[in-house]
Amino acid sequence: MSVWVILGPGEMPPASGGLALLAEARRLTEPAGEVTVVLAGTAVPVEASAAHGAARILVLDAADGWAGPIVAVEALTDRLRQECPEACLLSASRWGSEVAGRLAARLGAALLPGCVGLTRDGAGRLEGTRPVYGSRLVARVAATGESLQIVTLRPGSESSSPGTGHGPATAERIPCTGRPDWIRDLGEEQVPPEALDLGEADVVVAGGLGVGSRQGFALVEELAGLLGGAMGATRMAVDAGWAPFARQIGLTGRIISPRVYVACGISGSPHHMDGVRQAQLVVAINTDRHAPIFTYADVGIQGDVREVLPALIAALRRLRPEARDAAALLGGAAGMPGPLDARR
Ligand SMILES: Cc1cc2nc3c(=O)[nH]c(=O)nc-3n(C[C@H](O)[C@H](O)[C@H](O)COP(=O)(O)OP(=O)(O)OC[C@H]3O[C@@H](n4cnc5c(N)ncnc54)[C@H](O)[C@@H]3O)c2cc1C
């Protein structure tokens, strides 16, 4: 049994997304299967993948340092045809989704997109689950044939924690032929926090009535932007006209499942928290130490958002953009207090 993990830029170990996909592949191949990792570029520590259970590593040797989706698909198609692994796992990121779709079309493979979980059925076949109808229902999907299954997993949905390795991995470089000339990459722009889809966001910074004003919401938005996340709001804040209804989280708003949720001046009413239950790390900033939000919070900051938010923003501005990992900084997710750790 063989599972490939195909990692795009920003997903490669030691990035948490890549490690989680590797752990998922290891779980699916236990006890005797083999995990192959494809790294979409040369500028990555190959050893990190080996240390987390990859038996074999394929590195796409692209001229630009990393392979865009089309180049990656060109380089991998024949190899996948020859080796016929059982499944390929990719992140449901923009890169991963494009590679998955193109590979599935090229190879006539089954595509299970946007899954939040993977299991095996009684016959050992892969079965994916994915939220539908605004996350109100969970659909179970499975491939019907025997062909290769290509699965994209939403970031943060993998169930296993990164494991340790089981033997030395070998690394092989796959040369990538030039970028096909019928498409040109014109660059990427960060989606502003007020436009980033709440359901897709890895980080959500939301404001409530405690933010105090529309101007106060500019700080919520600024913090979300610095963390590469989306801006959200409570119904009270929406009713006050500080944020549009599309940003409302909760029973009558959006259901979200970010890796990190930062609640600013939010009391934590059940109607609001109904939309946040799937958040992995909850950080709360509130002046009232008895506010219900603190019973949900992994990290509680008792303080005034008008002081705490500018302090967090100033501290983040001092960091390089790639160092602004919300979970590590705010939650000490790796078990180590980060520079912004403000637990009391
Ligand atoms: C049928 C129904 C459906 C609903 N659906 C939703 C929904 O989908 N989403 C939703 O959000 N709500 C919903 N509500 C409303 C919900 O019940 C709450 O009223 C709402 O979530 C509270 O919003 P809030 O936390 O912003 O305001 P509040 O409850 O007023 O809390 C404000 C908090 O800010 C703190 N604070 C004040 N000043 C500061 C400061 N300077 N710094 C830091 N903290 C400060 C206060 O201590 C307080 O805890 C619904 C209600 C009903 C009846």
PDBQT file of the ligand as one rigid body, heavy atoms in Angstrom, charges set to zero:
ROOT
HETATM    1  C1  LIG A 401     -32.037  33.777  17.588  1.00  0.00    +0.000 C 
HETATM    2  C2  LIG A 401     -30.726  34.459  17.816  1.00  0.00    +0.000 A 
HETATM    3  C3  LIG A 401     -29.695  34.237  16.931  1.00  0.00    +0.000 A 
HETATM    4  C4  LIG A 401     -28.466  34.865  17.133  1.00  0.00    +0.000 A 
HETATM    5  N1  LIG A 401     -27.444  34.620  16.251  1.00  0.00    +0.000 NA
HETATM    6  C5  LIG A 401     -26.236  35.176  16.501  1.00  0.00    +0.000 A 
HETATM    7  C6  LIG A 401     -25.136  34.902  15.633  1.00  0.00    +0.000 A 
HETATM    8  O1  LIG A 401     -25.238  34.206  14.618  1.00  0.00    +0.000 OA
HETATM    9  N2  LIG A 401     -23.957  35.452  15.942  1.00  0.00    +0.000 N 
HETATM   10  C7  LIG A 401     -23.756  36.256  17.030  1.00  0.00    +0.000 A 
HETATM   11  O2  LIG A 401     -22.629  36.729  17.249  1.00  0.00    +0.000 OA
HETATM   12  N3  LIG A 401     -24.781  36.532  17.846  1.00  0.00    +0.000 NA
HETATM   13  C8  LIG A 401     -26.003  36.024  17.610  1.00  0.00    +0.000 A 
HETATM   14  N4  LIG A 401     -27.042  36.336  18.427  1.00  0.00    +0.000 N 
HETATM   15  C9  LIG A 401     -26.793  37.329  19.485  1.00  0.00    +0.000 C 
HETATM   16  C10 LIG A 401     -26.130  36.717  20.706  1.00  0.00    +0.000 C 
HETATM   17  O3  LIG A 401     -27.066  36.125  21.529  1.00  0.00    +0.000 OA
HETATM   18  C11 LIG A 401     -25.318  37.778  21.509  1.00  0.00    +0.000 C 
HETATM   19  O4  LIG A 401     -26.176  38.826  21.865  1.00  0.00    +0.000 OA
HETATM   20  C12 LIG A 401     -24.134  38.353  20.737  1.00  0.00    +0.000 C 
HETATM   21  O5  LIG A 401     -23.341  37.320  20.220  1.00  0.00    +0.000 OA
HETATM   22  C13 LIG A 401     -23.273  39.191  21.669  1.00  0.00    +0.000 C 
HETATM   23  O6  LIG A 401     -22.354  39.935  20.918  1.00  0.00    +0.000 OA
HETATM   24  P1  LIG A 401     -21.043  40.545  21.597  1.00  0.00    +0.000 P 
HETATM   25  O7  LIG A 401     -20.282  39.478  22.244  1.00  0.00    +0.000 OA
HETATM   26  O8  LIG A 401     -20.396  41.367  20.540  1.00  0.00    +0.000 OA
HETATM   27  O9  LIG A 401     -21.645  41.596  22.617  1.00  0.00    +0.000 OA
HETATM   28  P2  LIG A 401     -21.780  41.524  24.195  1.00  0.00    +0.000 P 
HETATM   29  O10 LIG A 401     -22.485  40.309  24.628  1.00  0.00    +0.000 OA
HETATM   30  O11 LIG A 401     -22.362  42.833  24.615  1.00  0.00    +0.000 OA
HETATM   31  O12 LIG A 401     -20.289  41.407  24.718  1.00  0.00    +0.000 OA
HETATM   32  C14 LIG A 401     -19.330  42.418  24.635  1.00  0.00    +0.000 C 
HETATM   33  C15 LIG A 401     -18.122  41.970  25.403  1.00  0.00    +0.000 C 
HETATM   34  O13 LIG A 401     -17.075  42.911  25.234  1.00  0.00    +0.000 OA
HETATM   35  C16 LIG A 401     -16.401  43.082  26.480  1.00  0.00    +0.000 C 
HETATM   36  N5  LIG A 401     -15.783  44.401  26.445  1.00  0.00    +0.000 N 
HETATM   37  C17 LIG A 401     -16.375  45.603  26.606  1.00  0.00    +0.000 A 
HETATM   38  N6  LIG A 401     -15.475  46.591  26.421  1.00  0.00    +0.000 NA
HETATM   39  C18 LIG A 401     -14.298  45.986  26.144  1.00  0.00    +0.000 A 
HETATM   40  C19 LIG A 401     -12.996  46.470  25.859  1.00  0.00    +0.000 A 
HETATM   41  N7  LIG A 401     -12.744  47.791  25.795  1.00  0.00    +0.000 N 
HETATM   42  N8  LIG A 401     -12.021  45.594  25.642  1.00  0.00    +0.000 NA
HETATM   43  C20 LIG A 401     -12.251  44.248  25.697  1.00  0.00    +0.000 A 
HETATM   44  N9  LIG A 401     -13.471  43.735  25.969  1.00  0.00    +0.000 NA
HETATM   45  C21 LIG A 401     -14.485  44.584  26.174  1.00  0.00    +0.000 A 
HETATM   46  C22 LIG A 401     -17.470  42.917  27.530  1.00  0.00    +0.000 C 
HETATM   47  O14 LIG A 401     -16.879  42.506  28.759  1.00  0.00    +0.000 OA
HETATM   48  C23 LIG A 401     -18.352  41.845  26.898  1.00  0.00    +0.000 C 
HETATM   49  O15 LIG A 401     -17.959  40.565  27.346  1.00  0.00    +0.000 OA
HETATM   50  C24 LIG A 401     -28.276  35.741  18.245  1.00  0.00    +0.000 A 
HETATM   51  C25 LIG A 401     -29.327  35.947  19.110  1.00  0.00    +0.000 A 
HETATM   52  C26 LIG A 401     -30.533  35.335  18.905  1.00  0.00    +0.000 A 
HETATM   53  C27 LIG A 401     -31.677  35.585  19.880  1.00  0.00    +0.000 C 
ENDROOT
TORSDOF 0
